[in-house]
Structures are given as structure tokens and as C-alpha cells.
């Protein structure tokens, strides 16, 4: 058994529990609790009927668990986890499945997804002083609810003044697109005093990956257990100071472009007062956020989508785009691919197409430059320059693929980037989608292929990756059944999928 202690400035509680219960407590940290009440709310994601708040024993600030026991301390004020005795802390990003009814009446999978700001360390001679130093540092750290700046008057004022200056310098529409793009970059990249010296791009991307993991795992949990896990409380600190997920970052890009276009139109038409322009833009912004998206969002507005992500809740599709006569749709409706709903995800792909660091989803410029080099090299490897007609060697079978070519020997190296290896699956998959379109196949089959591939590509832990791969494999099997002429390509792609998964296991 393990002595688990939870501590805040207002007090502490301790429990003697098994290892699985400690994993549940550590998994709850992904909700970024800052108080006992917020921690207990986070535990309800996995154990909705728990009574931790009633069963714990009081633990004062000066004490910790006995050194001779296996123990784990969670200190919310310093964002620290310390373990000692025979208990070893799990790795970040690990996932665990309960065995032998460990979870009781709760969910049977947990993900250790504490934010990167949290410290995980083994108990040693200096752990108490390390916690004290971290607590003092965090107490001095000032936080800002950045949405008031990114969506409020500061942004509108920046846009208004910038557009007025641009149009005055270069009137007309000749350089409109370039000017709007330039202002957009400047807004995202300019350091601001009201953001503590950071640019707007900093809060937009700082927590994006953590929120993406949260949304992915909540959607997987929802699919498995058949009902939604609890959302973040709107009164919690994690909600008030919430970061931005991928969907909101992508929507924010579109919003700023729309606000800039509106500002340009108003100024070209003769508006010269920045104050009046700000009033017009504020009204335009509200209307834009309240309008439903013209896609598969089920009529939900941009505000609805942003609010769901802010509360760490996946967005559910209404499946209105699916054809009920499609075998894939019927199989899904019958639960062949799981009992949960279909979810809507945004990968922000159109931001990367801008080919500009300011708009990309990569935090550091150095990392973005490395990615650009990697993608250029990858494209060269996939499509090397060819002179004359390509011939097939006598000792190699002719490829089943007609319009796509991947250097699988290179992709399956253990040092090849895992993300790019998963992306390689998309090239032959694109050929299959094209072949289906040529045959006039129902769009639901291509939708299913794209959706499952997107889930596989976004999966960030082995459990989710294997689960997503099974979904993609099932779609490929269905394709082979309904289109026997594509069976060879379906079988080859399933084989490549298995190879990519094995390669990922060898590289870890």
C-alpha cells in the first residue's frame, strides 16, 4: 500500500491506497487543479462517485508521509509530485489500464498528462527545499486572462490603427492581401506590456499540445464508457486562465483575417476615426463568433466550439453528413467501431499552408525551421527527380500503387521521425480516396477513411495509437469488401500500417 498525501496552503489530506488509486490521482492533474475542491472534481473524471473528500485524514503542512513507507506527495501550490520508498513515479505521457477490478465503479484507463510546468521527482534529501522554492516562484508569477486582450479592445485597437496607417500609405486594393497578412503577422509577433512582455502568439500556443492531449483522451474515454466525462468547472482557475487548443487557434486565425478584411473595407469606404472603426469591428467580431460554421459542426457557433475546448470537452458531430445506406455508417451505428459518438477535430492544417512561422502551430522558430527542412527532405525522398521512364527491377515485384510512391525502407528506419512515418500512410491513402471518387463511391466511405486516418495521425500515446489504427484497418477491410478491385491496395496499406506501428515500438 502507498501513503498518498495531497497538500495545499490551506491544509492537507492523506489516504492509504493501492497503486492504481495513486495513478488516478496523478491523472487528475491534467485538469490543472489548484485547490482541494478542484482536485476532487478532476478525480471525478475517472471515479464519478468517489468519496475522497470524506475518507482522507488531515495532514498538516509540516509533516509528510513516514520515510519507511511507500509514499507519494502531491503539492498543488508548488505544482510538484514527489515519491519515495518502494513507489516509483510513472513517466510523463504514460497510460495505464486497471486490472482485477482495481478501478471499482470508475473508468479503467488513466493518462498521466500533467502539464509540463509540473515537477515530478523522487524523494531525496532536498525535496522539501525544492518544493518551497517552487512555491515561492509560483507565488511571484503573475497570470493574465489573455482572452480579454486577444479578443478585446487591445486587438481591435491594434487592427484599427494598423489598417488606417496602411491604407493611408497605399490606398486602394492593389496590395490589400499582402498588407492584411503583414498586419496579421505583426499582431501575433509584437511583444506587449499587457501580456507581460510576450507576444499574442505566446499564450495562443503555450498550452496547445496539453489541451490537444486532454481533448483526445476525453474523446477516447467518452467512446469507451459511452457517456461524457465531466467538463472543467467554469469557476475553476484552469478555466479562467485557460490556454488555447488547436481548434481555437485555428478559429482565431480565421477571426483575425475576417476582422482585418472588415477594417480594410470600412477604411477604404471612408472611415477615418479609429474609435468608430473599433466600434464597427467589435460588432463584427461578436457576429462572427456567434455564427455557425459552414461545415460538419452541427450548427454550433464558433463561440460554442471555443467554449467546449476551453472546458476540455470534445465536440460531437451530429453525423448529418453521413449516408445511412453506407455499410460503414451502418456498421458504426451498430457499434462495430465503438459505442461512443463521432467527434469533430481541427488540426489547423490551413495555418501551416501559409508557410509563415507566425501562423504555424510550432512554438519556437528554431523548431519550425527544423520542421521545414525535414518536410523538404521528406518530399525529396518520396518523390526523387526521375529522368526517363521508371523501370521495375527484375527481382522486385511491381508495386500495386499507381500514382503514389513512398520510400518505405527510409520511412521505417528507427531514427525516422514518428510523425512523418504516420504521415507517410496518407500518400497511398490519398490514392485510394481518388480511386473511390473516380468510381463515384459514396462520400461516406472517403469521409470514414479521412476521419480514422486523422485520429491515428493525432494519437500521442501507444494505447490511443493502437486503437486508432484498428479503426483505420476496419475501414480498409470494408473498402476491400465493397470494391474488390482495390483489395490488393487495401491489403498493402494495412501491411504498411502494421510496419509503421512496429517501427514506432522499436524507436521508443
C-alpha positions in Angstrom: 0.0 0.0 0.0 1.0 3.6 -0.6 0.6 6.7 1.5 -0.8 9.4 -0.8 -0.8 13.0 0.5 -2.4 16.0 -1.1 -1.3 19.3 0.1 -2.2 23.0 -0.4 -1.6 26.2 1.5 -5.0 25.7 3.2 -4.2 22.2 4.5 -3.6 18.6 3.5 -5.2 15.2 3.4 -3.7 11.7 3.3 -5.0 8.3 2.3 -3.5 4.8 2.4 -4.3 3.4 -1.1 -3.2 1.0 -3.8 -1.0 1.9 -6.8 -4.0 2.3 -9.2 -5.5 4.9 -6.9 -2.3 6.9 -7.0 -2.3 6.7 -10.8 -5.9 8.1 -10.8 -4.7 11.0 -8.6 -1.8 11.7 -10.9 -4.1 11.5 -14.0 -6.4 14.1 -12.3 -3.5 16.7 -12.5 -4.1 17.1 -16.2 -7.2 19.3 -15.3 -4.7 21.7 -13.6 -6.4 21.8 -10.1 -5.2 24.5 -7.7 -7.4 23.7 -4.7 -8.7 20.6 -2.9 -12.2 21.1 -4.4 -10.8 21.4 -8.0 -8.7 18.2 -7.4 -11.7 16.2 -6.2 -13.6 17.5 -9.3 -10.8 16.3 -11.5 -10.8 12.8 -9.9 -14.5 12.5 -10.8 -13.4 12.2 -14.5 -12.2 8.7 -13.6 -14.2 7.9 -10.4 -17.5 9.9 -10.7 -18.9 8.6 -7.3 -15.7 8.8 -5.3 -15.7 9.9 -1.6 -12.1 11.0 -1.3 -13.1 14.2 0.4 -14.8 12.2 3.2 -12.3 9.3 3.6 -9.0 11.2 3.9 -7.1 12.0 7.1 -5.9 15.6 7.9 -2.2 16.1 7.2 -0.6 19.3 8.5 1.8 21.4 6.5 4.9 20.5 8.4 4.6 16.8 8.0 4.8 14.3 5.2 4.5 10.5 5.0 6.9 8.3 7.0 10.1 7.8 5.2 10.0 4.0 5.6 6.6 3.7 3.7 6.0 3.8 0.0 4.6 7.3 -0.4 3.6 9.9 -2.9 3.1 13.6 -2.2 1.1 16.0 -4.5 1.7 19.6 -3.6 -0.7 21.8 -5.6 0.8 25.1 -4.6 4.2 24.3 -6.0 2.9 22.1 -8.8 5.1 19.3 -7.5 4.8 15.5 -7.2 7.4 13.6 -5.0 7.6 9.9 -4.4 9.6 7.7 -2.1 10.0 4.3 -0.6 9.1 1.5 -2.9 6.8 3.6 -5.1 8.3 4.9 -8.4 6.6 7.7 -10.2 5.3 6.8 -13.7 6.7 8.5 -16.8 5.0 11.6 -18.3 2.7 10.6 -21.0 2.2 7.1 -19.7 -1.2 5.4 -19.8 -2.4 2.6 -17.6 -5.3 0.1 -17.7 -6.8 -1.3 -14.5 -6.7 -5.0 -13.8 -8.6 -7.2 -11.4 -11.3 -4.7 -10.8 -8.9 -2.1 -9.4 -11.0 0.8 -10.7 -14.1 -0.1 -8.7 -17.0 1.8 -10.2 -14.7 4.1 -12.2 -13.1 4.3 -15.7 -10.5 1.6 -16.4 -7.9 3.7 -18.2 -5.9 6.7 -17.0 -3.4 9.0 -18.7 -0.6 10.7 -16.9 -0.8 14.1 -18.6 0.2 16.7 -16.0 1.1 20.0 -17.7 4.8 20.4 -18.4 5.0 23.1 -15.7 4.6 20.3 -13.1 7.7 18.8 -11.4 7.9 15.0 -10.9 10.8 14.0 -8.7 11.9 11.1 -6.4 12.2 11.8 -2.7 15.7 12.8 -1.7 17.4 14.9 0.9 16.5 18.2 -0.7 12.9 17.6 -1.9 11.4 19.8 0.8 13.5 22.8 -0.1 12.8 22.3 -3.8 9.1 22.4 -3.2 9.5 25.5 -1.0 11.5 27.3 -3.8 8.9 26.3 -6.5 6.1 27.5 -4.3 7.7 30.9 -3.8 8.4 31.2 -7.5 4.8 30.4 -8.5 3.5 32.9 -5.9 5.5 35.7 -7.6 4.3 34.6 -11.0 1.7 36.9 -12.3 -1.0 35.4 -14.6 -3.2 37.2 -17.1 -6.6 36.1 -18.5 -5.3 36.7 -22.0 -8.6 36.5 -23.8 -9.5 40.0 -22.8 -6.5 41.1 -24.8 -6.6 38.8 -27.7 -10.4 39.2 -28.3 -10.9 42.6 -26.8 -10.1 46.3 -27.3 -6.3 45.9 -27.4 -6.6 43.7 -30.5 -9.2 45.8 -32.1 -7.2 49.0 -31.5 -4.1 47.4 -33.0 -6.0 46.3 -36.1 -7.8 49.7 -36.5 -4.6 51.8 -36.2 -2.6 49.4 -38.4 -5.2 49.4 -41.2 -5.7 53.1 -41.1 -1.9 53.6 -41.5 -1.6 51.1 -44.3 -4.5 52.4 -46.3 -3.2 56.0 -45.9 0.2 54.9 -47.2 -1.0 52.7 -50.0 -4.7 53.5 -50.8 -6.8 51.1 -52.8 -6.8 47.3 -53.1 -3.7 46.6 -55.1 -1.6 45.5 -52.1 -4.6 44.5 -49.9 -3.8 40.8 -49.3 -0.1 41.4 -48.6 -0.9 44.3 -46.2 -3.5 42.3 -44.3 -1.1 39.4 -44.0 1.6 41.7 -42.8 -0.6 43.3 -40.1 -1.7 39.8 -39.0 1.9 38.8 -38.5 2.7 42.0 -36.6 -0.2 41.4 -34.2 0.8 37.9 -33.4 4.5 38.7 -33.1 4.6 42.0 -31.3 5.6 41.9 -27.6 3.1 43.6 -25.4 3.3 45.0 -21.9 -0.2 43.8 -21.1 1.0 40.3 -21.9 4.0 40.6 -19.5 6.4 41.2 -22.4 5.1 38.3 -24.5 3.5 38.5 -28.0 -0.1 37.2 -28.5 1.4 34.2 -30.2 2.9 33.0 -26.9 -0.4 32.4 -24.9 -2.0 31.1 -28.1 0.4 28.2 -28.4 1.9 27.7 -24.9 -0.7 25.1 -23.7 -2.0 23.9 -27.1 -0.3 20.5 -27.0 -1.5 19.8 -23.5 -5.1 20.7 -24.4 -4.9 18.6 -27.5 -4.0 15.6 -25.4 -6.8 16.4 -23.0 -9.4 16.6 -25.8 -8.1 13.4 -27.4 -8.2 11.4 -24.2 -11.6 12.7 -23.2 -13.0 11.7 -26.6 -11.4 8.2 -26.2 -12.9 7.9 -22.7 -16.3 9.1 -23.9 -16.2 6.5 -26.7 -15.3 3.6 -24.4 -17.5 4.3 -21.5 -20.5 5.6 -23.6 -21.1 8.9 -21.8 -19.3 12.2 -21.5 -16.7 12.7 -18.7 -17.1 15.8 -16.5 -16.1 19.2 -18.1 -14.0 21.7 -16.3 -15.9 23.8 -13.8 -16.3 27.4 -15.2 -15.3 28.7 -11.7 -12.0 26.9 -11.7 -8.6 28.5 -12.2 -7.9 26.2 -15.2 -11.0 27.7 -16.9 -10.3 31.3 -16.0 -6.7 31.2 -17.2 -7.3 28.6 -19.8 -4.9 28.1 -22.7 -5.9 27.7 -26.3 -6.5 24.4 -28.0 -5.9 23.7 -31.7 -9.5 24.4 -32.7 -9.5 27.8 -31.0 -6.1 28.7 -32.5 -7.4 27.8 -36.0 -10.6 29.7 -35.4 -8.7 32.7 -34.1 -6.6 32.8 -37.3 -9.8 33.0 -39.3 -11.3 35.6 -37.0 -8.4 37.9 -37.2 -8.4 37.7 -41.0 -12.1 38.5 -41.0 -11.7 41.4 -38.7 -8.8 42.7 -40.9 -10.9 42.4 -44.0 -13.8 44.2 -42.4 -11.5 47.0 -41.2 -10.0 47.4 -44.7 -13.4 47.7 -46.3 -14.5 50.3 -43.7 -11.4 52.4 -44.2 -11.4 52.2 -48.0 -15.1 53.3 -47.9 -14.0 56.4 -46.0 -13.9 55.6 -42.2 -11.1 57.6 -40.7 -11.9 57.6 -37.0 -10.1 54.8 -35.1 -12.8 54.9 -32.3 -15.7 54.5 -34.7 -13.7 51.8 -36.5 -13.2 49.9 -33.3 -17.0 50.0 -32.6 -17.7 48.6 -36.0 -15.1 45.8 -35.6 -16.3 44.9 -32.1 -19.8 44.3 -33.6 -18.3 42.3 -36.5 -16.3 40.2 -34.1 -19.4 39.3 -32.0 -21.4 38.4 -35.1 -18.6 36.3 -36.4 -18.2 34.3 -33.2 -22.0 33.8 -32.9 -22.4 32.4 -36.4 -22.4 28.7 -37.1 -19.6 27.3 -39.1 -20.4 26.1 -42.6 -19.1 22.6 -42.1 -19.9 19.5 -40.1 -20.1 21.3 -36.7 -23.8 20.5 -36.4 -24.8 24.2 -36.4 -22.6 25.0 -33.4 -21.2 28.6 -33.4 -17.6 29.5 -33.1 -18.3 30.5 -29.5 -19.8 27.1 -28.8 -16.7 25.3 -30.2 -14.3 27.5 -28.3 -16.2 27.1 -25.0 -16.2 23.3 -25.4 -12.5 23.2 -25.9 -11.9 25.6 -23.1 -13.8 23.2 -20.8 -11.8 20.2 -22.2 -14.8 18.7 -23.8 -14.7 17.1 -27.3 -17.2 18.4 -29.9 -19.7 15.9 -31.0 -20.7 15.6 -34.6 -24.4 15.3 -35.4 -23.5 12.8 -38.2 -25.8 14.7 -40.6 -23.3 14.3 -43.4 -23.3 10.5 -43.2 -25.4 8.5 -45.6 -27.4 5.9 -43.7 -27.2 3.5 -46.7 -23.5 3.3 -46.5 -22.2 0.0 -45.0 -19.6 1.9 -42.9 -22.3 4.1 -41.5 -24.4 1.1 -40.6 -21.5 -0.6 -39.0 -20.8 2.5 -37.0 -24.4 2.9 -36.0 -24.5 -0.7 -34.8 -21.4 -0.1 -32.6 -18.9 -2.1 -34.7 -16.4 0.7 -34.2 -17.3 1.6 -30.7 -20.4 2.8 -28.8 -19.5 6.4 -28.5 -20.3 9.4 -30.7 -18.4 10.8 -33.7 -16.2 13.7 -32.7 -15.1 16.8 -34.7 -11.4 17.7 -34.6 -9.4 20.5 -36.1 -5.7 20.0 -37.0 -5.2 23.6 -38.1 -3.8 22.4 -41.4 -4.6 25.7 -43.3 -2.3 27.6 -40.9 0.7 25.6 -42.0 -0.2 26.2 -45.6 0.6 29.9 -45.0 4.3 28.9 -44.9 4.9 31.6 -42.2 6.2 30.9 -38.7 3.9 33.4 -37.1 0.8 31.4 -38.2 2.2 27.9 -37.6 1.4 25.7 -34.7 5.1 25.3 -33.7 6.1 27.3 -30.7 9.8 28.1 -31.4 11.3 29.5 -34.6 14.2 27.1 -34.4 11.9 24.1 -34.2 9.8 25.4 -37.1 12.9 25.8 -39.3 14.0 22.2 -38.5 10.5 21.0 -39.5 10.7 22.9 -42.8 14.0 21.3 -43.6 12.6 17.9 -42.6 9.5 18.2 -44.7 11.5 19.4 -47.7 13.9 16.4 -47.3 11.0 14.1 -46.9 9.3 15.3 -50.1 12.6 14.8 -52.0 12.8 11.2 -50.6 9.2 10.4 -51.5 9.4 12.0 -55.0 13.0 11.9 -56.2 13.9 13.5 -59.5 13.4 11.0 -62.3 14.7 11.1 -65.8 13.2 8.9 -68.5 10.8 6.0 -67.7 11.0 4.4 -64.3 11.7 0.7 -64.5 10.9 -2.1 -62.1 13.9 -4.3 -61.1 13.5 -7.9 -62.1 14.0 -9.1 -58.5 11.3 -6.8 -57.1 7.5 -7.2 -57.6 5.8 -4.4 -59.4 4.1 -2.0 -56.9 0.3 -2.2 -56.6 0.3 1.6 -56.3 -0.2 3.6 -59.5 0.2 7.3 -58.5 1.8 7.3 -55.1 5.3 6.3 -54.2 6.9 6.1 -50.7 10.5 5.1 -49.8 9.4 2.7 -47.1 12.9 1.5 -46.4 13.7 5.0 -45.3 10.4 5.7 -43.5 10.7 2.5 -41.4 14.1 3.4 -40.0 14.1 3.6 -36.2 15.5 7.1 -36.3 12.9 8.4 -38.8 10.5 10.9 -37.1 7.4 9.1 -35.9 5.0 11.9 -37.0 6.4 11.7 -40.6 6.2 8.0 -40.6 2.5 8.2 -39.8 2.0 10.9 -42.4 3.6 8.6 -45.0 0.4 6.4 -44.7 -1.5 9.3 -46.1 0.1 9.2 -49.6 -1.2 5.7 -50.6 -4.4 6.5 -48.7 -4.9 9.6 -50.9 -4.6 7.3 -54.0 -7.4 5.1 -52.6 -9.6 8.1 -51.9 -9.0 9.3 -55.5 -9.9 5.9 -56.9 -13.1 5.8 -54.9 -14.0 9.2 -56.2 -13.4 8.1 -59.8 -15.7 5.2 -59.2 -18.5 7.5 -57.9 -18.3 5.9 -54.5 -20.5 7.3 -51.7 -18.6 10.1 -49.9 -19.2 8.5 -46.5 -16.5 5.9 -47.3 -13.9 8.5 -48.1 -15.0 10.5 -45.0 -14.5 7.5 -42.8 -11.0 6.9 -44.2 -10.0 10.5 -43.7 -11.5 10.6 -40.2 -9.8 7.5 -38.9 -6.5 8.5 -40.5 -6.7 11.8 -38.8 -7.3 10.1 -35.4 -4.4 7.8 -36.0 -2.1 10.7 -37.0 -3.1 12.8 -33.9 -2.7 9.9 -31.4 0.1 10.7 -29.0 0.4 7.6 -26.8 0.6 3.8 -27.7 -2.8 2.9 -26.3 -4.6 5.6 -28.4 -2.4 4.8 -31.4 -3.3 1.2 -31.4 -6.9 2.0 -31.0 -6.9 4.5 -33.9 -5.0 2.0 -36.1 -7.7 -0.6 -35.6 -10.3 1.9 -36.7 -8.4 2.7 -39.9 -7.8 -1.0 -40.5 -11.5 -1.7 -40.2 -12.3 0.9 -42.8 -9.7 -0.5 -45.2 -11.3 -4.0 -44.8 -14.7 -2.6 -45.6 -13.2 -0.9 -48.7 -11.8 -4.2 -49.9 -15.2 -5.9 -49.4 -17.2 -3.3 -51.3 -14.5 -2.7 -54.0 -12.7 -6.0 -54.7 -10.7 -4.4 -57.5 -8.9 -2.3 -54.8 -8.3 -5.3 -52.5 -4.6 -5.5 -53.2 -4.0 -1.9 -52.4 -6.1 -2.1 -49.3 -4.1 -5.2 -48.1 -0.8 -3.5 -48.8 -1.7 -0.4 -46.9 -2.8 -2.4 -43.9 0.6 -4.1 -44.0 2.4 -0.7 -44.1 0.3 0.4 -41.2 1.5 -2.6 -39.2 5.1 -1.8 -40.1 4.8 1.8 -39.0 3.4 0.7 -35.7 6.2 -1.8 -35.2 8.8 0.8 -36.1 7.4 3.2 -33.5 7.6 0.5 -30.9 11.3 -0.2 -31.7 12.2 3.5 -31.6 10.8 4.0 -28.1 
